[in-house]
Amino acid sequence: MKIFIIGGSGVVGSELINQFIKNNDDVYFTYFQNKIEQNNNGIRLDITNKKDTIDIIKKINPDIVIHTAALTNVDLCETNNKLACMINVDGTKNVVEGCKITGSKIVYISTSFVFDGRKSEYYE
C-alpha cells in the first residue's frame, strides 16, 4: 500500500511515518520548514500552492493520503485569520483536489481547537 503523509514533520505525522515504516508500507511524506529525511521519501511542500500540491499527489499517486499539515499555533490563528485560512482551509482544499484527481482515499486529522462548541452538532 502506498501512503502519503502530508505534514510528516509534525508530531502526529512523524509518528505515523514511523508506524507505517514498521509495517513495511510504501511511505512518502511532506515537510514545510523542518526537513526530515527518513527513508529518503521526504518532499518539501507548501500546501497553499495549489499547482505544486496537486502535481505532487499526482506524481506519487498514493492509495491513501493522511493530511496532518496545519497552522496549529492557536494564538497566531486568532490574530492572523488570513494566514490560518490560507493554510488550514485553502491548503486542505488543495489536498482534497489532488485526491479527487488520483482517486486516493483521504484521512484528515484535525484539532478540537477548530470548533468553538457553540453549536450542538457539526458536519464535515
C-alpha positions in Angstrom: 0.0 0.0 0.0 1.3 3.4 -0.9 0.7 6.0 1.8 1.4 9.7 1.5 1.5 11.7 4.8 1.2 15.5 4.3 2.7 17.2 7.4 5.2 14.4 8.2 7.5 16.7 10.2 4.8 17.4 12.8 4.2 15.4 16.0 1.3 13.3 14.6 2.8 13.0 11.1 6.2 11.8 12.2 4.6 9.2 14.5 2.5 7.9 11.6 5.6 7.7 9.4 7.4 5.5 12.0 4.4 3.2 12.3 3.8 2.7 8.6 7.5 2.1 8.0 7.4 -0.6 10.7 4.6 -2.2 8.7 6.8 -2.1 5.6 4.3 0.1 3.8 5.5 2.3 0.9 5.5 5.7 2.8 6.0 9.2 1.3 5.7 12.4 3.3 6.0 16.1 3.2 7.5 18.8 5.4 7.4 22.6 5.1 10.1 24.0 7.3 11.5 21.2 9.3 13.2 18.9 6.8 13.2 15.2 7.6 14.9 12.6 5.5 13.7 9.3 6.9 13.9 6.7 4.1 14.6 9.5 1.6 10.9 9.9 0.7 10.5 13.4 2.2 9.3 16.1 -0.1 9.1 19.8 0.7 5.6 21.1 0.1 3.7 24.3 0.7 0.1 23.1 0.6 -1.1 26.7 -0.1 0.4 26.3 -3.6 -2.4 24.5 -5.4 -0.4 23.5 -8.5 2.5 22.0 -6.6 0.2 20.2 -4.2 -1.8 18.6 -7.0 1.3 17.8 -9.0 3.0 16.0 -6.1 -0.1 14.0 -5.3 -0.5 13.0 -8.9 3.2 12.1 -9.1 3.1 9.9 -6.0 -0.4 8.5 -6.9 -1.0 7.2 -3.3 -3.6 4.8 -2.2 -4.1 6.8 0.9 -3.3 10.4 1.8 -3.2 11.3 5.5 -3.4 15.0 5.9 -1.9 16.3 9.1 -0.5 19.6 8.0 -1.9 22.7 9.6 -1.2 26.0 11.2 -1.5 24.8 14.8 -0.5 27.9 16.8 -3.9 28.9 18.2 -2.9 32.4 19.1 -1.4 33.1 15.7 -4.6 31.7 14.1 -6.7 34.1 16.1 -4.5 37.1 15.3 -3.8 36.2 11.6 -7.1 34.9 10.3 -5.9 35.3 6.7 -2.8 33.0 7.2 -4.9 30.5 9.2 -7.5 30.3 6.4 -4.8 30.1 3.7 -3.2 27.1 5.3 -6.0 25.3 7.1 -8.8 25.9 4.6 -7.3 26.6 1.2 -4.4 24.2 1.7 -6.7 21.4 2.7 -8.9 22.1 -0.4 -5.8 21.7 -2.5 -5.0 18.4 -0.9 -8.6 17.2 -1.4 -8.5 18.3 -5.1 -5.4 16.3 -5.6 -7.0 13.2 -4.0 -10.1 13.6 -6.2 -7.9 13.6 -9.3 -5.9 10.5 -8.3 -8.8 8.7 -6.6 -6.8 8.5 -3.4 -8.6 8.0 -0.1 -8.0 10.8 2.3 -7.8 10.8 6.1 -7.9 14.3 7.7 -6.5 14.9 11.1 -7.8 18.0 12.9 -7.9 19.5 16.3 -10.5 20.3 18.9 -9.5 24.0 18.7 -11.3 24.3 15.3 -14.8 24.3 16.9 -16.0 26.8 19.5 -18.6 24.5 21.0 -21.5 26.9 20.4 -23.3 24.5 18.1 -24.6 21.2 19.2 -23.6 19.3 16.0 -21.0 19.8 13.4 -20.9 18.3 9.9 -18.0 17.7 7.6 
